[in-house]
Amino acid sequence: MTMSAFSKRKPWRGLGLRRERLHGYWFIMPAVVLILLLIAVPLGRAFWTSLFRTRGLRSTFVGFDNYMHLLTSPGFWDSLRISLVFTISCVAAHMILGLALALLLNRVVFARRLLRIGFLAPWIVAPSIGAIVWVWLLEPQFGVVNYLLASAGLIDRYQAWLGSPGLALTSVILVDVWRGTPFVMLLLLAGLQGIPKDQYEAAELDGASGWQQFKWVTLPNLRYLLIVASTLDIIYTIRHFDIIAVMTGGGPIGGTEVLPVLIYNTAFTQNDFGRASAIGILLLGIILIFSIFYLRMTKPGRAMEA
């Protein structure tokens, strides 16, 4: 029998196949039920709540009025702008510093393990605990940051780092960079260790400089991982809440009120759970866009193509 005859054979559709599929459905049933209980049901409840004007125990069905109000509200768009500034700044710094640290640790031989643990320490610390420590460090009168900068002559007077919108946003961005860079560093370090050594040896034989090796060997090999790491980092950063909630609570004057903090303030400060749920659904839509891109990039075969 020729290969063409095998390729033209009809797929198996007998009773045995139906039984195997049925058994497969039973095996995945616990996972499906768990996902429905932990994700689908709360998400459906949040969407249903977003269709009501809910204040305390009183609820009035308003349909999509909450969404229309948000889309015409300057406060929502200002919060979205702050979220984008925060996310873009943090992710860009994470990628640049993470790549630089990964390149450094990949070349260091002495005390390599100790240095890795030291650089990973900020990522190991809980975000809320790290934020509390930074609130103390940035304290206007007795904080260590003001003392060190003044001693070095970089500032002429002590700054209220969390007291003005511009400085507060810069401060929370720097704290997030301090905590989030190790995660990107760890991913890129794993990618660097997977690059074949013979590619660098061939580049050296061709007379390539260090910069040329980085440009033509390191970056092409890390391209796929850089895209995946940046997409994951965007998904995580745009929904970040802990550091900003602890350090500023969205203030001063809404200068650091990113969307997750706006959800919290709308629900628990303004006591408007309907609009808070609507903000959450809109934020979920933004995250889903990047999640779909991430799933397309990580589907089987895409890594090999890259």
N, C-alpha and C positions, 0 to 999 in steps of 0.2 A: 504494500500500500504506500503510495507516494505521500510526500509532505502536504501537497495541495489537498489530498483527500482528508488528511487529519484536520487541516484548517477549515474545511467546509462542514465538518461534523457539527451537528446541532448540540447546543449545551445541554447538560443533564438537567432535567426538570421533573424527575420522578418523585415518588413518595419519600424516598430517603432524604432528598434535598430539603423538602418541606419540614421533615422532622429535625434535621440539623439546624435549620433556621429557627424553628420553634425552640429548640434547646438553647440556641444562642440568645434569643430574646429573654429567656428565663435567667440566663447568666448575667445579662446586663440590667435586668429589672431592678435589683437593689441600688445600683448606681443611678439609674433614672429616677427612682423614687427619692433618693437623697438629694439629687439636683433640684427636683421639683419642690421639695420641702425647704431647702436652704436658699434657693435662688429664685425660681420661677414664682413661687407663692408670694414672698416679700416684694418682688418686683411688680407683680400684678397688683398687690395691695397699694404700693406706692403710686402706681399709675391711677388707680381708682381714687385715691385720696387727692391726687392733683386735679381731679374734676370737681372738687368741692371747695367751698370757702369754709375752712375748718378753723374755728377759734375755741379752744377748750373743748367743751362737750357739745357745742353747737356746730352743726354742719348744714350747709346749704348747697345744693347742686347748682353749679354754674357752668358746666361743660368745659369748653376750652378758654374760658375768660381768663383764667390764671396765666395761661400761655400767652395770650394776646397782651395781657398787662405787662408781662416780663419783656416781650419783644418790643414794646414801646416805652419801656422804662429806662431812663438814663442810668439808674443805679445798676441794673443788670449788665448793661453794655460796658460800664466802667469796670465792674467786677470781672467781666470776661477779658477786658483789655489788661487788667492787672494780672490775671491768670496767665495770659499769653506771654506777657513780659517776664513773669516769674519763671514759667516753664522754659521758654526759649533761652533765657540767661542761664538757668541752672543746667539744662541739658548740654548747651554749648560748653560750659565750663567743665561739666562732668567728662565729656568726651575728650577735650583737650588735655586736662590734667590727668585723667585716667590713662590715656595713651602714653603720656610722658612718664608717669610712674611705672606703667607696665614695661616700657622700654628700659627704664632704669633697673627694675627688679630682675628683668630677664638677663641683664648683663652682669649684675652683681654676683659675686661668688662668696665673699666673706659675709657671714651672719645673714644669709639670704632668708632663712626661715624666721629669724627674729625680726627682720625688717618687714616681712610680709604681715606678721602678727601686729606689729606696730601700726602699719598703714591701714589694716582692717579694723583697728580698735574703734574708730568713730562709727563704722557701720554696725558693729556689734552692740553698741550702746542703744538703748531704747530712745526713740525720737523725743519723747516728752522729757526724759531725764536729761538728755543732751541740751534741750532747749532751756530747761531750768538753769543748768550750769552757765549757758551763754547769757542768760538774763543777768546773772550775777557778774559775769565778766564785763558786760556792757553797761553796768550801772554808772550813771553820769558822774557821781561824786567819788565813789570809792572803787570803781571797776578797774580791773587790771589792764584792760585794753586802752583806756584813756591814759593811764599812768605810763604804759610802755610807749605809746605814740608820742606823748608829750615829752618824755625823756629823750626820745630819738629826734625830737625837733620836727616831727611830721605834722603836728597840730599846735596851734598857739594857744588854744583854750580847750577845756574839756567839752566834749560833745554829748548831747542827749541822743544817743543812737536810736532809741526807740521812741523818741518824742516828736519827730517830724516825719511827714509822709515819705519824703525822698530817702532820708537816712534809714528809716524803719524798713522800707522795701529792700534797700541795699543790704541791710544787716541780715534779714531773714534769707535773702539769696545766698549770702556768704556762708551762713550757718548750714543751709541745705547743701551747698557745694562741699563743705567740710564733711558732711555726713554721707552724701551720695556718691562722691568720687570713688571710694573703695570698691563699690559694687561694679562699676564700669571697669576699673582697673583689674579686678579679678577675672572678668570675662575676657578682656583683651590679653591679659597675661596668658591665659589658657590658649588663646589663638596664636600668640607669638611662639609658644613652645611647640605648637604643631606645624610650624613652617619647616620644611626640609632644609637641613644645613647645607646640602649640596648646591642649593640655589645661591646662597651667599658665597660659597666657595667659587662657583662659576663667575659670579659678579666680580669678585676680587681678582680672579685671573684675567678678566676683561678690563681691569683697571678702574672699576667703578669706585667712586668715593663713598664716604659714609652716607651723605645725603642722597646720592644716586641709588644706593642700595635700599635706603628707606623708601624712596619714591617708586622704584621699579620692582622691588621684591617684597618689602614689608606691606606697603599699602595695598597692592593688588591681592595679596593673600588674606588681608584683614577686611577687604571691602564688604563681603557678605556679613561678617560678624559686626562690623561697625554699623551697618544698616539695622541689623536685628537689635543690637544693644541700644542704639539711639531710639528706636521705636518703643522698646520696652521701657526705657527711661522716661520717654514722653508720657506713656500711659500711667506710670507710677507718679510722676511729678505733678501732672495736671490735676490729680485727685488728692494731692498731699494736703494734710490738715493739721497734724500734730504740732509741728514746729511753730507755725503761724498762730495757731490757737493759743498755745502756751505763752509765746513771746509777746504778741500784740493783740490777739483777739480780733484781728481785722483792722485795728486802728493804727495810728491816730487819724481821725477824720476819714476812715475808710481807705487809707493809703495802702493797706496790705490785705484788703478783703477779697481774697481769691474766691472762686465759686464754692468750694467745700465749706469755707468759713461763712460765706453768705447763706448757704443752706442752714447751717447751725444757728446763725443770728436770726434768720427769718423765722425759724421754727421755735426757738426757745427764748429769744429776746422779744420778738414781735408777736409771738404766739400765733403764727399763721402757718399751720402745717400744710395747707393746700398749696400755697405758693412755694413753700420749701420743697414739697414733693415735685412740683413742676420744674423747679431749678434742677433737682436731682435727675429727672428724666432727660432734660436737655443736656446736662453734663454727661449722662450715660451715652447719649447719641454721639457726642464728640469723641468719647473714649472708644466707642464701637468702630468709628471710622479708622482709628489707628490700630485697633485690634484686628480688623479685617485685613489691613495691610500686613500686619505681623503674621497672621495665619497664612496669607498667600506667600510670604517670604520663607516661611518655615515648613511648607508642605514638602512631602517626600520628593526628592529629586532636585529641588531648587538649590540646596546647598552644593550638590555636586556640579550643577550647572554653573553656579557662581565660582 
